[in-house]
Amino acid sequence: GFYRDGNPVFIYRESLHQKAENRSRGVFRFQTDVQDTCLNVRYASEPSNVGVHILMYLDYIEPMERISSEYQFECSKITGSGIWFWNPETKNGIILPRR
């Protein structure tokens, strides 16, 4: 999912969205079936520890909004299936599957 100010902007649901990923390259794409809403994420390396900062390219497109930029994210949580990232300056957060 993609979050802004602690509120969900885009939450991936298998029944509503398509997912494409190249985990070895750190590239993820989530989109609606009609492709009117897309979340593209790319980063160079997966963090191995909480507290690590990484540069992440984020491109979010929906009918009335587009967010496209590089952000510095901090890894705030790692589980067996996912990684939580947070940027305190932009108040953007993202949860991605682990590679």
C-alpha positions in Angstrom: 0.0 0.0 0.0 0.9 3.6 -0.4 0.0 6.1 2.4 0.1 9.8 2.9 -0.3 11.5 6.3 -1.1 8.1 7.7 -4.1 7.6 5.4 -4.2 5.0 2.7 -3.9 6.4 -0.9 -3.6 3.0 -2.7 -4.1 -0.4 -1.2 -3.4 -3.4 -3.4 -6.2 -6.0 -3.4 -5.7 -9.1 -5.5 -9.4 -9.1 -6.6 -9.2 -5.5 -7.9 -5.6 -5.0 -9.1 -2.9 -6.4 -11.3 0.6 -6.7 -9.9 3.9 -7.0 -11.9 7.2 -7.1 -10.2 10.8 -7.8 -10.9 12.1 -8.3 -7.3 15.7 -8.8 -8.4 15.7 -5.3 -9.8 13.5 -3.7 -7.1 10.7 -2.8 -9.5 7.0 -3.1 -8.6 3.8 -2.0 -10.4 0.3 -2.2 -9.1 -2.7 -1.1 -11.2 -6.4 -1.3 -11.6 -7.6 -3.6 -14.4 -8.6 -0.5 -16.5 -5.2 1.1 -15.7 -6.6 4.4 -14.5 -4.8 4.1 -11.2 -1.2 2.9 -11.1 1.6 2.7 -8.5 5.1 2.2 -9.7 8.0 1.8 -7.3 11.7 1.3 -7.9 14.7 1.1 -5.6 18.3 -0.1 -5.9 18.7 -2.4 -3.0 16.4 -3.9 -0.4 17.3 -2.9 3.2 18.4 -5.7 5.5 17.9 -3.7 8.7 15.4 -1.3 10.2 16.7 2.3 10.2 18.4 2.0 6.8 17.7 4.9 4.4 17.2 4.2 0.7 16.4 6.3 -2.3 13.1 5.2 -3.9 11.5 6.4 -7.1 7.7 6.6 -6.7 5.2 7.2 -9.5 1.5 7.2 -8.5 -1.2 8.0 -11.0 -4.9 8.3 -10.5 -7.6 10.2 -12.5 -7.2 13.4 -10.5 -3.7 13.3 -9.2 -0.1 12.3 -10.0 2.8 12.0 -7.6 6.1 11.4 -9.3 9.5 11.9 -7.6 12.4 10.3 -5.9 12.2 10.2 -2.1 14.5 9.2 0.7 12.7 6.5 2.8 13.6 4.9 6.0 13.0 1.3 6.6 10.8 1.2 9.6 9.7 -2.5 9.8 10.7 -5.8 8.2 8.6 -9.0 8.4 8.8 -12.3 6.5 6.6 -11.0 3.7 7.0 -7.2 3.6 9.0 -4.1 4.3 7.5 -0.8 5.7 9.1 2.4 4.5 8.4 5.9 5.8 9.5 9.5 4.9 8.8 11.8 7.8 9.3 15.0 5.7 6.7 14.2 3.0 4.7 12.0 5.4 4.6 9.3 2.7 4.7 5.6 3.5 4.8 2.5 1.5 4.6 -1.2 2.2 6.2 -3.6 -0.3 6.7 -7.3 -0.6 10.2 -8.6 0.2 12.4 -9.6 -2.6 
